[in-house]
Amino acid sequence: MTDAPSVDVAYEPVGVGLNVHETPAVEGRVKWLDSPDAVLDFVEEEDDVTDVVVIVRGGTTTFLTPALTAGICGIVTLQGAPESHLGIVSREYGIPCVMSVAFEKGVRTARGEVVPADGARIRLDSTTRPKATVSVEIGAPVSDEPVADTGPGMSPEVLAQIQLLLEKFGGQVPHGAEGDAIMQAQLNTKILDLTDESAARPLTVTEVNDVLTYLTWNEWDALAARATEGESGLIPRQEYEALGILNAWFRHPGWLAAIEERVGAEGVVDIGSAARTEIGTKVNLLHAWAVLCAPFFGRGIAIEMGLHDEHRGAADLPPSATTARRIYKGIWGEGGMFTSMRNYHAPLLGSEWLDRFAADRIALTDADARSAFQKFNASAELLGFLHHFDNRLGLGDSGPYPLPDGGFVVVRDLFVNEPAFEWSELSGDLPYSITMAMAFAPDSGLEVKVTDLSTMFTEPTNYLRHLSGVSVYTRQHWDTPAAEVQSLSVADMAALRQRVETASAGLYRHIAGMGHREKVLAGAKVYTAGFILPFARAAGVYDELVAEQGLFEVHPEAEAVYDRIVGGVATEMIPRLFLTGSWGVPVPEEVK
């Protein structure tokens, strides 16, 4: 992309938004897309979309799947933040993306929003962060129609609360290292420091509540910006998140108990250690975080909805947290339990992998090789999100790993063919996972952080321009021995990308054709079962959980409140609980 306009047009600014990543300014024709059918019609009817800037409501990734792979030149959203899933993937594609733009004038959508008219020329001045200006050609159509009822959504009061809480947790504790220090100072124990002694014994209630106290901030630190992501149009994610996390409260303690009963305390630690010895494994920080956090958060939802009080099931939380913490012990070995305690660095893999990455590295000095990798990375990441119903379970970053020359490597696992989900048949014979070891030179100037959700963020955000080389691998099945992963050439990446994009197109159409309830239940399955899947497999209890403990079923008590959740509760409750931490209801001290 270049700064040079394709036609001589005079523009006027009509909105300011949040810039996802630094890119040259881009110009194109406007296209408003508000449904999966509109997205499909757009890519099928347009001969060339490379001159189109699409405008959508929310900051979710998968809604725009066909348009992203077709090669649009820019994205504008009415809702969302740079840390959203769409922000992450637009960065990988290198597509300029400006989020949460409130247009000052334009035409009305069917729901009353103001957007530039289809076909008008638009310019995104996205060279700097955090803000970017959106301009439209002078003389573009303008409507004076009154604003229509935009339907259900967050009230103005809730939106105002969200804005106040985005910068500081509880209005007091900031993001980052400063927030970590404040939260650790509030704890009564040292339980967040992983030691052999503490991993060998059950956690006390006081220790569990210390973990919970820190988790409320830690989750806010990682996900606060996600709370403003908005609606998808394809996948009702807030609704399935609420149902799935509530379901995890009723299910996970029993499943974790089955895992520990099968392999013992030391066996659980050994399971976690796969994060240090294998690539292409879901035994990673995100899944450990999820099985630790989900029962607490689901319990908070149950209490919030009046299903029971804080005493119901509280005795299950100390053993559940103990097992999850043992997984962390295996992942890290020792030291702080969260990346937020480790300067947001997660160099998990051993030196033998770094040696192999170096031996297999492909230099990206050639523009064609660089382009081939970037398109492959973006397409695979997009399928990972779509395959997991627009959540991060399909992605796992670790690092940065320091190199002898002063550079570093970031390792990314993308999961594009999870056989536990019935829609995996649409992925055909694609590998279970794709791993990319991305090398950066000593003079890159990048500041890298890896969150506890296994997601990398950098400053500057446009990290791909600093990439010096890559090593890429596939793992055919989840249980393929790590020693048998296959390395890919540039030509291999280009060929595999075509298969990945074909799978994405088929899966998009499949999801678009699902009913609303079917989508919510499928997403809840991805959450509840997907969180615990790698640990159940490693412990050898997967079949038992399927046959005897409802691994892919919604618990009756969660099913009973389905209508309440999809009737508007989720869209108000989930962002509020994220931002306030009120889901973290302490475990009563009398629990033994």
N, C-alpha and C positions, 0 to 999 in steps of 0.2 A: 504494500500500500504506500501511496505517496501523498505529499501535500498538494500536488498539482490538481486543480479541479478539472473534471472532464468537460465541462461546459462553462461559459462565462455567465455567472449568475450572481446577482446582488442578494445578500442575506441580511436578516435581522434576528437578533437573539430572542428566543421565546421561552427559554427554560434553562435551569441549571440543575445538574444532578451529580451523583457520586461517580467518579471515574474509576473503573476497575483496574486498569493498567495503562501505563504510558504508551501511547501509540501516535504516529503521525495523524494529523487531522484527516478526516475522510468525508466524502460527499456521496450522496446517492439518492435514489428515489424512495419515497416513503411507502411502506406497506404495513397496515394494521392487521394483526393476527390475533384472534380472540377465541379460537376453538381448534381442536385437532383437525377437524375437517377443513378449516380455513388454511391450516399449515400444509396439509396434503394437497389441497387444490393449488396452493401457491407454487409448490415445487413441481407439480405436474403440468401446470399451465404456462409457467414462465420459461421461455427458452433460455434466458440468461439472468441469473439472480445475483451476479457478482457486482451489480450496480445498485443493489437494494439495501436500504437500512430498514430493518423490521422493528416495529413497536409492539410490545406485549405488556400485559398487566404485571405479571409477577417475575420474581427472580429465580424461578426453578429451571433446572437444566433441561429435563427431558421433553418438555412441551415443544421445544424448538428443534428436536433431533433432526428431522428431515431438512430443515432450513440450514442448520449448522453444517451438515455434511454436503449440502448443495453449494455452499460457498458464498453466503451473503456477506456484505462488506461492513455491516455495522448493526448494533443492537441498542435499543433504548427501552427501558422499562419504567412503568409507573410506580412500581414498588420494588423493594429489595435493596440489598447491600452488597458491596464487593466480595465479601466473604461467603456469599450464597453459592449454591451449586452452579448456577448459571454463570456467576462471576468467575468461578474456578475454571470452568470448561472454556469460556470465551477467552481466557488467558492462554489456555493451551492451544486453541486455534489461532491465536493472534488477532482475533476480531475485536475492534474497538467496541466497548460496551459502557454505556452511561446509565446509571440506575437511579430510581426514585426521582424522576423528573416530573415536576408539576408544570404543565404547559400553561402559559399565560393566555394564549389564544390558539384557535384552530377550529376543527369541527367536532361534533358530538358523536360518541359511540352510541351503541344501542343502550348502554347502561349509563350514559350521561357524562363519561369522562371526556376531557378535552385533549385532542391529539391533532397533529398536522394531517391534512387531507391526503388520502392515497394519491400517489403520483407526483406530489409536490417534491421539490428538491430540498434536501436537508443536509446540514453540515454538523459534524461532531468535532469540536475543538478539544481533543482528548490528549493533549501533549503533556499535561501536568496533573498532579493529584494534590488534594483529594477531590477537587471539584472539576467539572467540565461544563462547558457551555454548549447548548444545542440551539442552532439557528435554522430558520426556514426561509426559503426564497421570498423576497418581497412580492406581495400581490397574491400569495397563496390563499385559497378559499378560507373564509372565517364564518362561523355560525354564531348567531345570537340566540339560539334556542335555549330555553330554561333547562337547568340541570335536572335530569330525570332521577328517579329513585334508583340508586346503585345496588339495591338488594342487601342481603345480610353481610355483615362485616364487623370490624372492630369499631366500637363507639369512639367519638372524639375524646371522651375522658380516658379511655384505655390507651388510645394513641398518644395522648399527652403524657400519660404515665410511662409508656414505653420510651418516649424520647428522653424523659428525665433519668431513666434507669439504664440507658444504653452506655453512658460514660462511666458510671460508678455503681457497683453492686450495692444494693440497699441504699443508694444515695451517698455512700461513704467510701467503699473500697474500690480502687482502680484496677485496671487490667495489669497484666505483666508482673515483673519481678517485685515491684512495690506492693502490689496486691497480694502476691504469694507471701511476702514477709509479714504483712499485717495478719493474714489468715493463720499462718503458722504460730504467730505469737498468741493467738486466742485459744490454742489447743491445750488440753490438760495433760497430754501424754506425748511420747515420741513415736507413736504407732505408724506414722507415715515414713519412718526410716526402716527400710527392709533389713532385717537381721535374721540369722539362723534361729536364734532363740524365739523371736516373736512369730516366725513362720511355723514353728514346731508346736505351738499351743493355740488353743481357742482364744479369740479376742474377747475382752470384757465389754460390757455395755458402755462403759466410759470410753473405751477405745473405739468402739463402733460409732458412737456419737461424734467423736473427733474426726473420724473418716467422713462422716456425713456432713459435718460442719464445713470441712474443707471442700467436699464435693460440690456443695451448693454454689460456692464461688467459682470453683474450677469449671463447672459446666457453664456458668454464665460467662466466664472468661473466654471459653471456646465458642460459645453459640449465641452470644447476645445479639450480634448483628443478624443472625439467622431469623430472629423473632420478627423482623420486619420484611421477611422475604415475600410474603403475599401468596396469592393463590396460583395454582399451576395451570389449570385448564385441561390438563391431561390426567394427573394423578392427585387424588384428594389426600395430600400427605399429612396435614395436621390432624385430619380425622383418623387416618390409620395409625399415626403416631400415638394418639391418645388411647385408642383401643389396644394397640400392640403393647404399649408400656404398661397399661393397666393389666393386660393379660400376663405380662411378665411377672407382675407382683404375685399373681395367683399360681404361676407355674414355676418360675425360676428357682425358688428355694428347694423345691422337691427335686428338680433336675440336678442342681448343684450337689445336693446330698447324694444322689445316685452316682454321680461322677466320683465323689470322694470315697463313697463306700466301695466302689469297684477298684480304685487304684491306690487309695490311701493318701495321706498327707504328702509324703515324698513323691508319690506318683503324680500328684497335681502339680507340684513344683517342676517335675520333669516335663510335663506337658507344656508348661509355659516356656521352658528353655528352647523349644523349637524356634522361637522368634530369633534366637541367636545363631542357630545352625542351619536354617532353611530359608530359601527364598520362595516366593509364590505360596505362602501359607497364610491362612486367616488367623492363626495363632499370633495375634499382633496386639498393639496397644489399644486400638479401637475396640476390638472384641472383648478384651479384658476390662476396659472401662465400661462397656455396655453391660456385662454381666454383674459388675459391681454396682453400677448406678441404677439400672432399670428396676430392680425390686424396690429400692427406696423411692424412686420417682413414681412408680406405679402405685405404691402404697399412699403416697401423697395425693395422687389423683383420686384414689378410692375415698380417702378421708375428705378431700375437697368436695366430692360429689355426695357425701353423706352416706356412703355404703357401709361404713363401720367407723369405730373410733381408733385411737392410736394403740389400743391394747390388742386388738385383733391381729393374730399372727406375728406379734412382735418378737416372740421367742425364736422365730425362724431366721431373724435377721443376723444375729451374731454368727451362727454357723455359715450362713450364706456369704457374709462378708469375709469370713475367715478363709473359705475356699477361694473366693475371687482374689484375695490378697496373696494367697499362695501361688496363684497363676502369675501375679506380678513379681513375686520373688523369683520364679523361674525366668521371667522375661529379663529382669534387670540384674539379678544376682544379689546386689546389695545397693544401698543408698536410697535416695528419694524415690517415692512411689510414682510420682507424676512428672511429666516433662516440664510442667510449670515450676517444679522444684529444681530443675536441671537446666535452667536457662533455655528452655524449649529446644533442647537437643536430645536426639534419640539414636545414637550410634549403636545399634543392637548387634549387628552381625559381626562374626569373628574375622580375624585377619586373613584367613584362607579364602574368604569370599572376595575381599578387596584385591587379593593377588589374582584371582580368576578374572575379576572385572578388568583389571589392568591388562591381562593377557588377551582378552577378547575385545578390547575397546576399539571402536570405529571412530576415527577422527572426523570431525564435522567441518573441515576446512572447505569442502566442496559444497556449493550452494544447493545442488540437487540432493546430495545426501542429507543436508540439514533440513530441507523441505520435506523429504520423504519421511524422516524421523518425526518431525513436528506433526505432520498429518496423521501418521500412524499413532502417535501418542494421544492426540486429541480424539481420534475415532475410537480407540480402545477405551479411553477414559469415559467417553460418552456412553459406550455400551455398558461399561461397568456400572455407571449410575442407573441407566435404564433397566438393566437386568435385575437390579436390586431396588426397583421401584423408587428411583430418585433419592436414594440415601447413600451414605458414605461407606456402607459395608462392602461396596465393590472396589474400594480404593484403600491402599495402605502405603504411606510414605514412612521412611526411616532415615536417620542421618541428622546432620551432616557428618560424614566420615572424613576426618582429616587425612590428607595424603602427604607423603614425604616432601614433595616440592612446595608445600604450603597451600595447595589447592584442596578441593574436597569433592566428595561424591554424595549424591542423594539417591536413595534406592526407592523405586515405586513399584508396588505390586498392583496389578489390575485384574479383577476377577470377572471374566466374561462368559463363563459357562458353568454355573452352579447346578449340579444335577439334582439337588434337593428340591428345586423349584420345577414344577411341571412345564413351565414355559421354556425350560432349557432346551427342549427339542428344537426351538427356533434358532438356537446357536449351533445346531448341527454338530460337526466334528471339530469345532473350535477348541483350542486348549482351555483347560480350567483356568489358568492364570497366565499373565504376561508380566514379566519383570523387566524394568529398565533401570540400569545403573548410570546415572547422569553425572558426568565429570565436569568440574568447573576449574578454571585456571586460578592461580594465586592472586592475580590482579583483577578478578571479576568485580570486586567491590560489593558483592551481594551480602546482605545480612539475612540469614536463614533461620526460621523457627519451624519446628514440627510440633503441632499441638497434640494433646492427649487423644485426639480423634484421628491420629495418624495422617494428618493433612499438613502439607508444607505451604508456608507463605514466605514471601521474600520482600525485601526492600532493596532496590526498586522492585516493583511487582513484575515487570516484564523480564523474567529471569532467562527466558529461552535465548535471547540474543547473546547471553554470556556463556552458553553451553559450548564446551570444547570437544566433547566426545561422549559416546554412549556404548554400553554393552547391553544387549537385549536377549531375553531368554523366554522360552515357553515351558510350562509344566502341564503335561497333557491331562492328568487327572489329579484330584486332591491328594491321593496317596501315591502318586509317582515318586519314587525315591529322589531326594534332592540332588543326588549325584547324577541323575539321568536327565536333568533339564537340558533343553536344546538351545544353542545359541543361534541367533538370526543374523543374516547379512542385510544390507540395505535392500537388495532385491526381494529377500524373504519378507521384509516389513511391508514393502509395497504390495506384494501379493496377498499377504494376510490382511492388510487394511481393506482390500476389496471384500473379503469374506466377512470381516467385522461390520462393514457398512451395510452389507446385505442382511446380516442378522439384525442389525439395528432397525432397518426399514421394516422387516417382518414383525419384529417385536412391537414397534410403535403402532402398527396397524392392529395387532392383536390387542394391545392395551386399549387403544381408542375404541375398539368394538366391545369392550367389556362394560357391563352395567355398573352403576355407582357402588352398590353393595359388594359386588364381586371384586371391584378394585380395592375397596376398604379392607375386605377380609384378606385379599392377597397381600396387601401391604403390611397388615398386622402380622401375617405369617412370616414375612421377610424379617420383621423386627423381632418378634418373640422367639421364633425358632432360629433365625439367622444369627442372633447374638451368641447363642450357646453352641451352635453347630460344630465349630472346630474342636471344642473341648469335649463334646459328647463323642465325636468320631474318634479322637485320640484316646479316650478312655475306654472305647469299645462298648458304649451303652446306647449308641444311636438307635439300633433296632429295638432295644427295650423301651426307649422313650417314645418311639413311634407307636409300638404295639400296646404299651401299657400306661403311658403317661401323657398322651395327647400332644405330642410334639408339634403337630401341625393343626391343632384344633384350638378354637377359642373357648376358654373356660366359661361355664354357664353363668357365673356372676358377671363376667365381662360382657358376654353376649346379651344379658338382660338389660344393659344400659346402652346398647348400640344406638337406639333411636335418639336418646338424649345426646350422645356424643356427636352424631352426624347432624343433629338438629340445631347446631350453633354453639354448643358447649365447647367443642374442641378449638374452634377458631378464636374464641376469647380466652379460654383457659390456658392453653399450651403456651402462648407467648407470655402471659402474665406469670405463670409458674417459672418459666425459664428465667425471667428477668428479676423476679423478687426472691427466688430461692425458697418460696413458701412450701414447695413440695418436700423440703427436708425436715419432716416432722421427727423430733428426737425419739429415740427408743426409750420407753419408760425404764427408769433405773431399777425397778423391782424385777425386771426380767432377768432370769438366771440362765 
